[in-house]
Every structure is written in C-alpha cells, then in structure tokens.
Amino acid sequence: MIDVLRSAWALLLGMMLLQVGNGMQGTLLGIRGDIEGFSTMEMSLVMSGYFVGFLFGSRMAPEMIRRVGHVRVFAALGSLISAVMVMYPVLPDPIAWGIGRIIIGFCFSGVYVTAESWLNNAANNENRGKALSLYMIMQMVGIVSAQGLLVLGEPSGFILFIIPSVLVSIAFAPILLSVSPTPAFDTTKPLSLRQIMKISPLGCVGMFLLGGVFSAQFGMAPVYGAEAGLSVAQISIFVSCFFVSAMLVQYPVGWLSDRMDRRMVILVGALIIGIGATIGMFLGSIFVMLCVAALLIGGLSNPLYSLLIAYTNDFLEHDDMAAAAGGMVFINGLGAVAGPVITGWIMGYFGAWGFFMFIAVLGYAIAIYAAYRMTQRALPSSHETDSYAVVYPSASPMAVEMAQEWAIDEALAEEEEEAAARAEAMVQAAREKN
C-alpha cells in the first residue's frame, strides 16, 4: 500500500479533487435549476447530458490520446471542465446547461481514461488491486466531500460555482507536474453487444436497468431534494448517503458473491434496492427514512455493478473478460442516458416521489429477471466464480478492464497455488504409503 501511495499519490489526490468538483456541480445544478424555475423535464434533460457526453467520451478518448498524447488531452479537457463550471450561473438556460453537461461528461470520461492508464502504468501485478481500490475509494471520498461544501455559500449566487472550477484547476497541477513518462496506450477491442447478450442475458439486462438506477441517483437526487422542499444541508446529506453506503457495502457483497450463487446475490441486492425505493416513496417525508432509503439504494446499486460484470465473467474465458467489460460499460451507459429523462417524466406526472417510483420499478425488474434466469441456466462450478473486482459505475472502460486484468491474475494465481497444493499432497501421500 505504501508503494502505491508513493508512486501514485499525486494522481490519487488530483482525482479526488476532480471528483469533489464533479460531485459538487452535479448536486448544485439540481438545486439551482429549481431556483431558476426550470421544469422537472428540463432538468432531467440537463442531467442526462452528462451521461450522453460520458458515453461518447469513453469511445472517442482513446483515439484522441493516440493522436496527441496523454498530457495534451488531459490538460485540454481539464481546461474545458473548469471553464464550463463557471459558465453555468452566467447562462441560466436549460439548453446552455444541457450543452455544458454534455461537454463536462465528455471531458470527465476522457480524463478518467487518461488518469486510469497512468495508474495502470504505475502499478504492477503485485499492487494493481490495491492501486485500483485506492483509486475507487478516493473517487467516492471526493464525491461525498463535495456535498459538505455546498453549505459554504448560497446556491443562488456565484461562489458555489467558482469553488468546483478552482478545485478542478488545482487538481491537474500535481498530476501534470509529477506523472511518470506517458505510458503506451492500448485498449482491448470489446466483444459485440450481441455476443455479450448471448453469453449472459442477465448480465446485459441487469447492466442496462442498473444504468437507469445509477443515473437517477447521481443526476436526479438533488432535483428530487429541491422539489421535495429539502434544505441545502438536507440535500447534501441525502446525496452523500448514496455514496457512503456504496463504500461500506462493496467489499462484503463481493466476498459473499464469491461463495454462493451470484444470481441469488443479484436477486437479493436488487430486491433491497426496490425496498429502499419503496421506503422513499411512502416515508420520504420523514428525513431519517429518506436517508435510510438512500443508504439502501446506494449501498446495493454500486456493488451490483461489479457483481453483474463478475457474473458475466463466470461464462467467459480469461482472455475475453477484459473485452466483455468494455461492452458491459457501454450497455450500462445506454441505460444511464435514458435514466434521468424517464425519471423527469415520471416526476413531472406523479410528483417528486416519482423519483423513487422509477428506481423501485427497475430494482424489482432486475430481481424478477434474475429469478427467471435461475430457472434457465445451471449454477457455474465453484472454481469459475472467483473474478469479482471492485469497480464503480463512474469509472471508464479503462478502469473496468484494469480491474478485470487484476481479477484474472488473482484467479490464475489461486489456481496455481491450488494445483501446487494438490501435487504436494499427492507426493506426501505417496511417501506415507511407501
């Protein structure tokens, strides 16, 4: 762990500051949009823009890096992010905000791809898992910390938009001044969506629906808070609950899924998401219960992302896992683009509690489909279910591929250890017999 911090501290610090800026502007827009009088549908389109940009950025960033290099891409995208953040209060218009969100989503996707390739280059086979875990933790710490900064000013003013812009600008300094020589860049060509769907229908359907859940909580939670009449402090706590529980529950779910039928863990996890959303629907007027709902939804939706990838890997050869990961991220992205728009329509028709209605429907749908798939396919053998790797939905395909490579290395190492232990046991048995 010390070696990882020594070699990648600047990158980890910079990415945490970037997530502070990203998390702060996302929540702030939801609050400011209500102040500006934007409709729920207008805000849903604005929030969806981030995921549109992110989806295209994940596809285009690798080619940009190959053409002009890591440093130029990183610096250019960072400058755009900082500029757009200070433009929001200057142009309080849904169309301008929507374009800004698309640009920011595109830029953050490219920044993630660049940073994660640097991280992968700085790590080795022994510490890659620790490096990735630290990277994911720092991202979540940044998002959670961002919510606390919202109380430093009035959302109707300019100061809260300037803070994330400054933080983003500062974040790039330690990274660009201390990174090692730029690594050779290469990504795995993903499997086609048709191939992945044939390999794992549950993995694909689950990832698509989960994309809607994640984008709703990441993009529309502050919009819900504003419409429900919560204070800025309450909205900050509410949004934080989604991500705090994600950090706490991720590893226990992974440990459990490696020891039992992953489909059952997926089913139960999706049911808990649905139950949490149902609590929010009926008891959301009680702030404590609202936080409980957010803890349940966030605590299971983030681990479910890693779990669906791991379940798909159970039916793949090791050489195909990284390739399938890129396709799974794209499927999740498609669901994420649609999530805020559908949520906004439901909220406009039913009221603020439609936010939880949408999440509940998706959670129960994943659970029902998981139950159905359990009747259609036999349980994989135990030695095939050891590829769970922690990764969050906010990560780019580069991080997901990196996680899968680490999981493959771990699985192969365990297989070699088991084979060596069996061989030693056979030798010992032969000696005792003689």
N, C-alpha and C positions, 0 to 999 in steps of 0.2 A: 504493500500500500504506500509506503514511504517513497519507493522508487517511482511509483506512478505520479505522486504529488510533485516530486522533484522535477520530473521530466515534462509534466503537463499542467502545472499549477496555473500558468498564465492563460492557457486555453480554457481550463475549467472555470477560472474566475471571470474571464470575459464572457463565457457562455451564460454564467449565472446572471451577470449584469444585463445581458441581452434579453434573458427571459423575464427579468424584472421589468424592463421596458415593454416587452411584448404583452406580458400579463396585465400591466397597468393600463396600457392603451386600450386593450380589449374590454376591460371592465368599465373604464372611463367612458368609452363611446356609448355603451348601453345606458349609462346614467345621463350623459349629456344629450343624447338623442331624445330622451323624454323631456328634458328641459327645453330643447329646441322645438318641441311639438311634432316630431316625426311620428308617423303611424307605426304600428307594430310590424306591418308588412314591409314598410320601407326599411325599418331597422333589421328585419330578417334578411333582406336582400343585401344590405350593407355588411352584415356579419358573414353571410355566405361568401362574399367576395374574397375573404381571406383564404378560404379553402379552395376556391377556384384558382387563385394565384399559386397556392401551395402545390396543387396538383400539377399545374403546368410547369412550375419551377423545378419540381422533382424530376421531370422529364428533360428539361432544357439545360439545367445547371451543369450536368456532366459535359455536355458539348461546349458550353461556354468556358469551362475550366480547361478543356483540352486546347481550345483556340488561343486563349490569352493568359492562362495560368491562374493558380490559386490566389496569389496576392492581389492581382488586379480585380478579379471577380469579388473577392472578399471586401476590398476597400470600396469598390463602386456600389455594391449592394448595401453596404453599411451606410454610405452617404445618403442613398435614396431613402432608407428606413428613417434616418434621423430627420430628413427634410419633410417627409410626408407627415410625421408625427406632429410637427409644429404647424402644418397647414390645416389640420382639422378644425381648430377654432376660427381660423381665418375664413374658411369656406364652409359654413354650416349648411350644407346642401346634401341631400341623400345621394345624388348622382356623384358628386365630388367625393363624398366619403366612400361610396362603393368602389370608385376607381382607386382611391387611396388604399383601401383594404386589399384589393387585388394586387396592387404593386407591393404592399408590405408582405402579403402571403408569398408572392413570388420571390421576393428578396430573402425572407427568412428561410425559405426552402433551399435557396442557393447557398446561404450562409451555413445552414446545417450540413449540407453535403460537403462543403469545403472544410468546415471545422472537424467533421467526423472522419474525413480522410486523413487529416493531420493527426487526429487522435489515434487512428488505426496504425499510422506510420510510427508514432511514438511508442506504441505498446508492442509487446512481444507475446509469444504463445503462453508464457507463464503468468503474465499480469493483464492480459487482454480483458478477461472477465471483470477484474477489479476496476480497470480503467473505464469500461463501459458502465459499470454500476455507479461509479463516482460521477460520471458524466450525466447519467439519468437523474441521480439524486440532486446534483447541482441545478439541473433544469427545474425540477419541482420546487426546490428551495427558492429559486428566483421567482417563480410564479406566485408562490404563497407569500413571499416577502412583498411582492408588488401590491398586494391587496392592502397591506398596512400603510403604504404610502399615500393612499387615497384620502386619508384624513388630514393631510398636510395643507390642503387648500380647498377652495370652493370649485366644484366641478363646472360651475357656470363661467369661471374665469379662464386665464391662460396658463397659470403656473403649473397646474397638473399635467398639461400637455408638454410643457418645457422640460419637466423633470425626466420623463422617459426618453425624450430626444437627447438630453445631455448624457444620460446613463448609457444609451446606445453608442454615442460618440466615444465616451470614455472606454467602453468595453473593447473597442477594437485596438486601442493603443497597446495594452500589454500583449495581445495576441500577435499583432503585426511586428512588434519590436523584439519578440523573443522566440518566435517559432523556428523550428529547425528547417533545414533546406526543404523546399517543397517536394512532396513525395510524388512518385509516378502515380498517375491516376488511371484507374480502370474499374469498371463496374461489370457485374455479371449480367448477361442478356437474360431478361426474365422469360419464364415459360409463358405461353399464351394463356389468356383467361379461360379459353375452352379446355385446355389441358388441365389447368388447376381445378376447374369446376368438376371435371370428370374424376380427378384424383380425390377431391374432398368437397362434396356438396355442402356439408355442414360448415366447413372452414370458410367457403366463399359466401354463403348466405349469411352466416354469422358475422363475418367481417363487414359486409355491406350494411347490415342493420346496425351493427355496433358503430359504424361511422356516423350514422344519424344520431345515436345516443351521445357520442363524444362531442360532435359539433354543436349539439343543442346545449350541453352543459358548458362548453368552452365559449360559445358565441352568444347564446341567448339567456344564460343565467342572470347576467346583470340587467338585461331588458326585463326579464320577469320581476326581478327585485324592484326596479323602478316602477313598473306597472302595479305591483302589489303594495306600493307605498312604503317600502323599507327605507330607512335612513342610509346614508353613505356608509357609515360604520357597519350597519347590519348587512348591507350588500357585500362588503369586504369580507366579513366573517363567513357569510353564506357561500361565496365563491371559493374561499380558502378551504372550506370543508371538503369540497370535491377532490382537491389535490393532496391534502394532508392524509386522508384515508387511503389514497392511492399508494403513497409511500409505505404506509404501515401494513397494508394487506398483500402487496405484490408478492413478497417472498413466501409467506405461509401458503398462499394459493399455489405457487409454483412447486413447493415441497409436496403438497398434497396431491397435485396432479401427476407427479412422477410415481405415485404409489397406488393409484387406483384408476378406474376408467375415466379418462379425461372428459368423455361426454357427460358423465354424471356431474363432474365439477362444473362444466359449462352450463348444464341444465340448472343446477342449484344456484350458481352465480347469476344467471340471467333472471331466475325467479326472485332473487334478492333485489336485483335492480328494479324489477317490476313492483315488488312490495314497497321498496323505498319510494318509488314514484307515486304509488297509491297513497302512502302516508302523506306525501307532499300535497296531493290532490285534496284530501279530506281534512288534514290537520295543519296545512301550511300557514294558517292564520296565527298559529302558536309558534313563535320564533324558534323555540327549542326543538320542536318537532320538525320544523323546516330544516334545521341543521342536521338532525338525525337522518332525514330523507337524503340530504346532500352527501352525508358520510356513507350511507349505504350505496347510493348510486355510484359515486366516485370510487369508493373502495373496491367495487367489483367490476366496473366497466373497464378500468385500466388494466387489471390483471387478465381480464377476459381477452384483451387484445393479444397479449403474449400467449395465452392459452390456446387460442384458435390457430395461431401460427404453429405452435408446438404440436397440436393435434394433426394439422395438415402434414407436418414433417414425419409423423408416425407412419405415413404411407408413401414416403419418398426415400430414394437412395440418398446417401450423404452428398453426392455430387450435385444433386438437384435442389437441395434445400435453400441455398442462397438465391438461386434463380427463381424459385417459387416465392420467396419473400418479397421480391420486387413487385410481382403480380398481386400479392395479397395487400400490399400497401396501396396499390392503385385502386383495388376494389374498395378498400376502406375509404379512400379519398373520394370516390364517386358517391358513396353514402353520405360523407361529410358535407359535400357540396349541397345535396338536397336537404339535409337535416334542418338548418336554420330557416329555409324557405317554408318547408312544411310546418315547422313549429310556429312560425309567424302567422301563417294562415289559420292554424288551429286556435292560436291565442286571440287573433282578431275576431274569430267566430264565437268562441266559448268564454273568452276572458283569460286573465293571467294564468289561471290554473291549467289551461290547455298545454302549458309548458310541460307539466308533469304527466298529463294525459298522453302526449306523444312518446315520452320516454317509457311510460308503463306499457304501452302497446308494443313497442319494439322489444322491451325486455321479455315480456310474456311470449312474443312471437319467436324469439331465439330459443326460449325454453321449450316451447311446443315442438319446434323443428328438431331440436336436439333429441327430444324423447322419440320422435318419429324415426330419426336416423339410427337410434339404438336398436330398432327392430329390423333395420335393413342391412346391417353390417356387423360382422363378428368383432369382438374385442381384440385389439392387437396384442401380441405376446408382450410380456413384461420387459424384455430386453429392447423393445422398439420404442419404449415410452420414456426416454431419458434426454430429450432435446429441448426442455423448457429453458428459455433465456429471457431475462427481464428486459423489456423494451416498452416504451410508452408511445401512444398514438401520435404524439407531437414530433416524433423522430422521423428523419428522412429515410429513404430506402437504403442509404449507405450504412446507417446505424443498424438497421434491421439485418442487412447482410452480414455486417460485422458480428452481430450477436449470434447469428446462425453459424458462422465460421467457428466462433468460440465454442458453441454448443457441440458442434461436430467434433472439434478437437477433444473436448471433455469426454464425449461419448466413446471416441476411439481409444482414449487413454484408459477409460474404465474397462473397456473390452479387453485391452491388452493386459491389464492387471488381473482381471478375472481369468484369462487364459493362462497367465503365468502361475496364478494360484492353483488352478486345476492341475497343471502339469507338475507342480511341486508336490501336490497332494498325491498324485499317481506315483511319483518317484518314491515318496515316503512310504506309501502303501506297499510298493514292490519290495522295498528294503525290509519292512517288517515281516512280509511274507517269507522272504528268504532267510 
